[in-house]
């Protein structure tokens, strides 16, 4: 397992801040060992929590003729919705909620070409809110491969307010490859054709690049 590049700078800055705080506490309370131990313990736990947000586990991608899950988390919605931005028709939406404990990397669900990308400013409603898909800060990425076309939407939440998207229109998309990162969790929606065969159910715990979401 490695640390994702999105965490390198933050982890260095956090380490320096915690070091300064601990040095200050040791200076202010030179004889109080209990405070020393408490300060070190709290700093270590906090640093490890932030560290695990940016973990990048080694995975053998489950490549094949299916739609792969783009993120780690829990399936919180499977429903038919109107998609007004790109397809302008009904699609099946499968939503994956990413908790702060999940891996935060977002992956391409199919191979093909990036046909569309757009960043939307917006609100920071709780990611489970029904309107978060259309009103929160988000990005929209469409990947097309012949007759196959899916839309991936990164959605910022109440806590997660940093979306990173690496793809550009016209670039190759490799199934299982990274296309983005959401710091500290939130949600990713997959918009599928209405005749897609969905292979997951509500409440399923899924893994990005491993779990089969559907066939189309």
C-alpha positions as CSV (number, residue, x, y, z in Angstrom):
1,X,0.0,0.0,0.0
2,X,1.2,3.5,-0.8
3,X,0.0,7.0,0.0
4,X,-1.9,8.8,-2.8
5,X,-0.2,11.9,-4.2
6,X,-3.2,14.1,-3.1
7,X,-2.1,13.5,0.5
8,X,1.6,14.2,0.3
9,X,1.5,17.9,0.9
10,X,-1.2,17.8,3.5
11,X,0.6,15.1,5.5
12,X,3.8,17.1,5.6
13,X,2.1,20.3,6.7
14,X,0.1,18.4,9.3
15,X,3.2,16.8,10.7
16,X,4.9,20.2,11.0
17,X,1.9,21.7,12.7
18,X,1.6,18.8,15.2
19,X,5.3,18.9,15.9
20,X,5.1,22.6,16.7
21,X,2.1,22.1,19.0
22,X,3.9,19.3,20.9
23,X,7.1,21.3,21.3
24,X,5.0,24.2,22.6
25,X,3.2,22.0,25.1
26,X,6.5,20.5,26.3
27,X,7.9,24.0,26.7
28,X,4.9,25.3,28.6
29,X,4.6,22.2,30.9
30,X,8.1,20.9,31.2
31,X,7.4,18.8,34.3
32,X,3.9,17.4,33.6
33,X,4.5,14.1,31.9
34,X,0.8,13.2,31.8
35,X,0.2,16.2,29.5
36,X,3.2,15.1,27.4
37,X,1.9,11.6,26.9
38,X,-1.7,12.9,26.2
39,X,-0.4,15.4,23.6
40,X,1.7,12.7,21.8
41,X,-1.1,10.2,21.9
42,X,-3.7,12.5,20.5
43,X,-1.4,13.8,17.8
44,X,-0.4,10.3,16.7
45,X,-4.1,9.1,16.5
46,X,-5.1,12.2,14.6
47,X,-2.2,11.9,12.2
48,X,-2.9,8.2,11.6
49,X,-6.6,9.0,10.9
50,X,-5.7,11.5,8.2
51,X,-3.0,9.2,6.9
52,X,-5.6,6.4,6.2
53,X,-7.7,8.9,4.2
54,X,-5.0,8.9,1.6
55,X,-4.1,5.3,1.4
56,X,-3.7,3.8,-2.0
57,X,-3.9,0.0,-1.7
58,X,-2.5,-2.2,-4.4
59,X,-5.3,-3.9,-6.4
60,X,-5.5,-6.2,-9.4
61,X,-8.3,-4.6,-11.4
62,X,-11.3,-6.7,-12.3
63,X,-11.2,-5.8,-16.0
64,X,-13.9,-7.2,-18.3
65,X,-17.1,-6.6,-20.3
66,X,-19.0,-5.1,-17.4
67,X,-19.3,-1.8,-15.5
68,X,-16.9,-1.6,-12.6
69,X,-17.6,0.3,-9.4
70,X,-15.8,3.6,-9.5
71,X,-15.3,4.0,-5.8
72,X,-15.2,2.2,-2.4
73,X,-18.2,2.6,-0.2
74,X,-21.9,1.5,0.2
75,X,-24.6,1.4,-2.4
76,X,-27.2,4.0,-1.2
77,X,-29.4,4.5,-4.2
78,X,-30.5,2.5,-7.3
79,X,-33.3,4.4,-9.1
80,X,-34.5,5.6,-12.5
81,X,-33.9,9.4,-12.8
82,X,-34.1,12.1,-15.4
83,X,-30.6,13.1,-16.5
84,X,-30.8,16.7,-17.8
85,X,-27.2,17.6,-18.3
86,X,-25.8,15.2,-21.0
87,X,-28.2,12.5,-22.1
88,X,-31.4,14.5,-21.4
89,X,-33.3,11.3,-20.9
90,X,-34.0,8.8,-18.3
91,X,-31.1,6.7,-16.9
92,X,-30.6,4.3,-14.0
93,X,-28.6,6.0,-11.2
94,X,-26.5,3.9,-8.9
95,X,-25.0,5.9,-6.0
96,X,-21.9,5.0,-3.9
97,X,-21.5,6.7,-0.6
98,X,-17.9,7.1,0.5
99,X,-17.3,7.4,4.2
100,X,-14.2,9.0,5.7
101,X,-12.9,5.5,6.3
102,X,-13.1,4.4,2.7
103,X,-10.4,4.6,0.0
104,X,-11.1,7.9,-1.8
105,X,-9.8,7.2,-5.3
106,X,-12.3,7.3,-8.1
107,X,-11.8,5.0,-11.1
108,X,-13.1,4.6,-14.6
109,X,-16.0,2.1,-14.8
110,X,-15.5,1.2,-18.4
111,X,-12.7,1.7,-21.0
112,X,-13.2,4.2,-23.9
113,X,-12.9,7.9,-24.6
114,X,-13.7,10.8,-22.3
115,X,-16.6,12.4,-24.3
116,X,-17.6,15.0,-21.8
117,X,-16.3,16.8,-18.7
118,X,-17.7,19.6,-16.7
119,X,-17.2,21.1,-13.2
120,X,-20.2,22.6,-11.4
121,X,-20.0,24.9,-8.5
122,X,-22.7,24.3,-5.9
123,X,-23.9,23.7,-2.4
124,X,-22.5,21.3,0.3
125,X,-25.6,19.4,1.3
126,X,-25.1,16.1,3.1
127,X,-24.2,13.6,0.4
128,X,-27.2,11.4,1.2
129,X,-29.6,14.3,0.5
130,X,-31.7,13.6,-2.7
131,X,-30.8,17.0,-4.2
132,X,-27.0,16.6,-3.7
133,X,-26.7,15.0,-7.2
134,X,-27.9,18.2,-8.9
135,X,-27.2,21.0,-6.4
136,X,-23.9,20.2,-4.7
137,X,-20.5,21.0,-6.0
138,X,-19.8,18.2,-8.5
139,X,-18.1,17.1,-11.7
140,X,-19.6,15.2,-14.6
141,X,-17.5,12.8,-16.7
142,X,-18.9,10.8,-19.6
143,X,-17.0,7.8,-21.0
144,X,-18.1,6.3,-24.4
145,X,-17.0,3.1,-26.1
146,X,-18.9,2.5,-29.3
147,X,-22.6,2.0,-28.3
148,X,-21.7,2.0,-24.6
149,X,-21.9,5.2,-22.7
150,X,-21.9,5.9,-18.9
151,X,-21.8,9.1,-16.8
152,X,-19.8,9.3,-13.6
153,X,-20.5,12.2,-11.2
154,X,-18.3,13.1,-8.3
155,X,-20.3,14.9,-5.6
156,X,-18.9,17.0,-2.7
157,X,-20.6,16.6,0.6
158,X,-20.9,18.5,3.9
159,X,-17.4,17.5,5.0
160,X,-15.8,16.6,1.7
161,X,-15.2,19.9,-0.2
162,X,-12.3,19.0,-2.4
163,X,-12.9,17.2,-5.6
164,X,-10.0,16.4,-7.9
165,X,-10.6,15.3,-11.5
166,X,-7.7,14.3,-13.7
167,X,-9.3,13.6,-17.1
168,X,-9.8,15.7,-20.2
169,X,-12.2,15.4,-23.1
170,X,-10.7,13.2,-25.8
171,X,-8.4,11.3,-23.5
172,X,-8.4,7.5,-23.3
173,X,-10.2,6.0,-20.3
174,X,-8.8,2.7,-19.0
175,X,-11.3,0.6,-17.0
176,X,-10.1,0.6,-13.4
177,X,-7.7,3.5,-13.9
178,X,-7.9,6.7,-11.8
179,X,-9.9,9.6,-13.0
180,X,-10.2,11.5,-9.7
181,X,-10.1,11.8,-6.0
182,X,-12.5,13.2,-3.4
183,X,-10.9,14.2,-0.1
184,X,-12.5,12.9,3.0
185,X,-15.3,11.0,1.4
186,X,-18.7,11.9,-0.2
187,X,-20.4,10.3,-3.1
188,X,-20.1,9.0,-6.7
189,X,-23.1,8.5,-9.0
190,X,-23.0,6.1,-12.0
191,X,-25.7,6.8,-14.7
192,X,-26.5,3.8,-16.8
193,X,-28.8,3.0,-19.7
194,X,-32.3,2.1,-18.6
195,X,-31.8,-1.5,-20.0
196,X,-28.7,-2.1,-17.9
197,X,-28.6,-5.2,-15.8
198,X,-27.7,-3.9,-12.3
199,X,-25.6,-6.5,-10.4
200,X,-25.7,-4.8,-6.9
201,X,-28.4,-4.0,-4.4
202,X,-29.0,-1.4,-1.7
203,X,-26.6,-1.7,1.2
204,X,-23.9,-3.6,-0.6
205,X,-20.4,-2.7,0.3
206,X,-18.4,-2.2,-2.9
207,X,-14.8,-1.7,-3.9
208,X,-13.6,0.6,-6.6
209,X,-12.1,-1.3,-9.6
210,X,-13.2,-4.6,-8.2
211,X,-17.0,-4.8,-7.8
212,X,-19.1,-5.4,-10.9
213,X,-21.9,-2.8,-10.9
214,X,-23.8,-3.7,-14.0
215,X,-23.6,-5.1,-17.6
216,X,-24.7,-2.8,-20.4
